[in-house]
Amino acid sequence: MLSKKEEKELEQWKRMKSIGKKKYIWFNGIIKWGLPMAISMTIVLQMLDDGISLYSLSNQNFMRRLIINLIVFPLGGYVTATILWRKLEIKFDV
């Protein structure tokens, strides 16, 4: 007998599985989480360091930080989505 939480996880897993692993990882891990986090964290860090102005959003420090974040956060989203997929696959497909 599954608890309410486990039933919810099972339904979530069924939806995820119907999408497919690659699409789930790309959409949820990279596009839905990684890219917004990269952009928002870049802006927040820029605000904390130099403040926000039109010039500060086009300077070299901001662009360097944006490029690094556009690599790091989508990569983190990819890893996180892959781990979640494997965890639910082991839990519900065994």
Secondary structure by P-SEA (a helix, b strand, c coil): cccaaaaaaaaaaaaaaaacaaaaaaaccccccaaaaaaaaaaaaaaacccccccccccaaaaaaaaaaaccaaaaaaaaaaaaaaaaaaaccc
